[in-house]
Amino acid sequence: MNPAILKRTNSDDLHFKSLIVLLDKDLSERNGTIQLAYDSYNLLDFIETVVVAYINDMPVGCGCFKKFSDDTIEIKRMFVTPLHRGKGIASVILNELELWATEMGYTNAVLETGTRHHEAIRLYQHLGYIITENYGVYADMEDSVCMQKSF
């Protein structure tokens, strides 16, 4: 069983902010100069729906969502620190985000990840997401993989 403790919070949370710094560094290292085209889409205004995961009181992962349409959310900023990957933490974060969205009346989710993020694509598919046509700002970005799920 996953030992992570989850906290629902918002984007002002200092632990969330510190994890986002690590996420942006990780994305830059993985994607190189390709990441420059995506950076402006990763800026978030205030978000009320953030989940931070803790192990032994240390923040080890995060994710959030924002409204995409009347019945759909967009999952954003999913990240687990390298030391804690492969332990199911991303799954419990995503499940909590989906539960929260359901409580708010949403029935669908979309997300975007990169073609180089094979482990993320596998995780999302394992959790019921299917690859779909690239949407919105990602429509013409060949390094994007967009996915969707109904719940």
SENULO-900727 format. One record per residue (C-alpha): x, y, z. Coordinates in nm, 3 decimals. Layout:
! residues N
+---------+---------+---------+
:      px :      py :      pz :
+---------+---------+---------+
:       X :       Y :       Z :
...
+---------+---------+---------+
END
This chain:
! residues 151
+---------+---------+---------+
:      px :      py :      pz :
+---------+---------+---------+
:   0.000 :   0.000 :   0.000 :
:   0.117 :   0.350 :  -0.082 :
:   0.228 :   0.540 :   0.231 :
:   0.165 :   0.885 :   0.081 :
:  -0.052 :   1.133 :   0.268 :
:  -0.244 :   1.369 :   0.040 :
:  -0.332 :   1.729 :   0.106 :
:  -0.585 :   1.930 :  -0.091 :
:  -0.461 :   2.284 :  -0.118 :
:  -0.418 :   2.564 :  -0.371 :
:  -0.140 :   2.705 :  -0.584 :
:  -0.023 :   2.940 :  -0.307 :
:   0.098 :   2.636 :  -0.111 :
:   0.475 :   2.665 :  -0.057 :
:   0.530 :   2.290 :  -0.098 :
:   0.344 :   2.295 :  -0.431 :
:   0.555 :   2.589 :  -0.545 :
:   0.878 :   2.411 :  -0.452 :
:   0.769 :   2.097 :  -0.639 :
:   0.683 :   2.304 :  -0.948 :
:   1.038 :   2.441 :  -0.952 :
:   1.165 :   2.081 :  -0.958 :
:   0.911 :   1.987 :  -1.225 :
:   1.018 :   2.272 :  -1.453 :
:   1.383 :   2.175 :  -1.410 :
:   1.300 :   1.811 :  -1.489 :
:   1.103 :   1.908 :  -1.801 :
:   1.386 :   2.130 :  -1.922 :
:   1.641 :   1.850 :  -1.873 :
:   1.421 :   1.590 :  -2.046 :
:   1.298 :   1.801 :  -2.333 :
:   1.587 :   2.038 :  -2.398 :
:   1.506 :   2.332 :  -2.622 :
:   1.166 :   2.181 :  -2.713 :
:   1.052 :   2.279 :  -2.364 :
:   1.080 :   2.649 :  -2.449 :
:   0.771 :   2.619 :  -2.671 :
:   0.572 :   2.478 :  -2.377 :
:   0.688 :   2.697 :  -2.090 :
:   0.428 :   2.970 :  -2.146 :
:   0.149 :   2.707 :  -2.126 :
:   0.272 :   2.587 :  -1.788 :
:   0.220 :   2.920 :  -1.617 :
:  -0.074 :   2.898 :  -1.382 :
:  -0.286 :   3.171 :  -1.239 :
:  -0.424 :   3.101 :  -0.895 :
:  -0.559 :   2.746 :  -0.887 :
:  -0.787 :   2.627 :  -0.608 :
:  -0.754 :   2.257 :  -0.686 :
:  -0.404 :   2.137 :  -0.601 :
:  -0.301 :   1.807 :  -0.441 :
:   0.037 :   1.761 :  -0.271 :
:   0.159 :   1.417 :  -0.164 :
:   0.378 :   1.368 :   0.142 :
:   0.590 :   1.082 :   0.269 :
:   0.730 :   1.125 :   0.620 :
:   0.612 :   1.487 :   0.614 :
:   0.820 :   1.561 :   0.302 :
:   0.646 :   1.682 :  -0.016 :
:   0.716 :   1.423 :  -0.286 :
:   0.456 :   1.487 :  -0.555 :
:   0.182 :   1.712 :  -0.682 :
:  -0.083 :   1.772 :  -0.941 :
:  -0.370 :   2.009 :  -1.002 :
:  -0.660 :   2.075 :  -1.233 :
:  -0.842 :   2.367 :  -1.384 :
:  -1.174 :   2.403 :  -1.559 :
:  -1.152 :   2.314 :  -1.928 :
:  -1.524 :   2.326 :  -2.010 :
:  -1.853 :   2.296 :  -1.822 :
:  -1.809 :   1.923 :  -1.766 :
:  -1.433 :   1.877 :  -1.819 :
:  -1.119 :   1.953 :  -1.622 :
:  -0.762 :   1.972 :  -1.746 :
:  -0.502 :   1.792 :  -1.536 :
:  -0.189 :   2.003 :  -1.498 :
:   0.152 :   1.997 :  -1.329 :
:   0.169 :   1.627 :  -1.237 :
:   0.507 :   1.553 :  -1.080 :
:   0.672 :   1.305 :  -0.845 :
:   1.028 :   1.353 :  -0.727 :
:   1.272 :   1.107 :  -0.889 :
:   1.349 :   0.925 :  -0.563 :
:   0.980 :   0.843 :  -0.514 :
:   0.883 :   0.743 :  -0.868 :
:   0.751 :   0.394 :  -0.931 :
:   0.578 :   0.377 :  -0.593 :
:   0.225 :   0.456 :  -0.706 :
:   0.229 :   0.815 :  -0.583 :
:   0.127 :   0.964 :  -0.919 :
:  -0.169 :   0.725 :  -0.931 :
:  -0.299 :   0.830 :  -0.589 :
:  -0.253 :   1.198 :  -0.675 :
:  -0.443 :   1.157 :  -1.002 :
:  -0.717 :   0.955 :  -0.832 :
:  -0.757 :   1.229 :  -0.572 :
:  -0.777 :   1.496 :  -0.842 :
:  -1.044 :   1.295 :  -1.025 :
:  -1.240 :   1.242 :  -0.701 :
:  -1.224 :   1.615 :  -0.625 :
:  -1.339 :   1.698 :  -0.979 :
:  -1.629 :   1.453 :  -0.946 :
:  -1.730 :   1.616 :  -0.618 :
:  -1.742 :   1.947 :  -0.808 :
:  -1.968 :   1.801 :  -1.077 :
:  -1.716 :   1.735 :  -1.355 :
:  -1.742 :   1.413 :  -1.556 :
:  -1.439 :   1.425 :  -1.787 :
:  -1.070 :   1.506 :  -1.782 :
:  -0.814 :   1.596 :  -2.046 :
:  -0.439 :   1.630 :  -2.016 :
:  -0.127 :   1.686 :  -2.222 :
:   0.208 :   1.517 :  -2.187 :
:   0.510 :   1.484 :  -2.409 :
:   0.607 :   1.216 :  -2.658 :
:   0.926 :   1.160 :  -2.454 :
:   0.736 :   1.088 :  -2.133 :
:   0.671 :   0.719 :  -2.195 :
:   0.624 :   0.639 :  -1.825 :
:   0.358 :   0.910 :  -1.794 :
:   0.174 :   0.787 :  -2.103 :
:   0.176 :   0.431 :  -1.964 :
:   0.050 :   0.553 :  -1.626 :
:  -0.235 :   0.752 :  -1.777 :
:  -0.336 :   0.464 :  -2.004 :
:  -0.327 :   0.225 :  -1.708 :
:  -0.564 :   0.462 :  -1.526 :
:  -0.813 :   0.472 :  -1.814 :
:  -0.699 :   0.768 :  -2.023 :
:  -0.702 :   0.730 :  -2.398 :
:  -0.495 :   0.917 :  -2.652 :
:  -0.702 :   1.172 :  -2.836 :
:  -0.652 :   1.441 :  -3.095 :
:  -0.433 :   1.723 :  -2.968 :
:  -0.647 :   2.008 :  -2.838 :
:  -0.618 :   2.383 :  -2.794 :
:  -0.267 :   2.525 :  -2.789 :
:  -0.125 :   2.174 :  -2.837 :
:  -0.311 :   2.111 :  -3.166 :
:  -0.009 :   2.175 :  -3.387 :
:   0.262 :   2.062 :  -3.145 :
:   0.406 :   1.734 :  -3.269 :
:   0.582 :   1.665 :  -2.939 :
:   0.250 :   1.664 :  -2.749 :
:   0.033 :   1.368 :  -2.660 :
:  -0.318 :   1.459 :  -2.546 :
:  -0.536 :   1.220 :  -2.354 :
:  -0.889 :   1.210 :  -2.214 :
:  -1.102 :   1.014 :  -1.970 :
:  -1.464 :   1.009 :  -1.858 :
:  -1.547 :   0.927 :  -1.497 :
+---------+---------+---------+
END
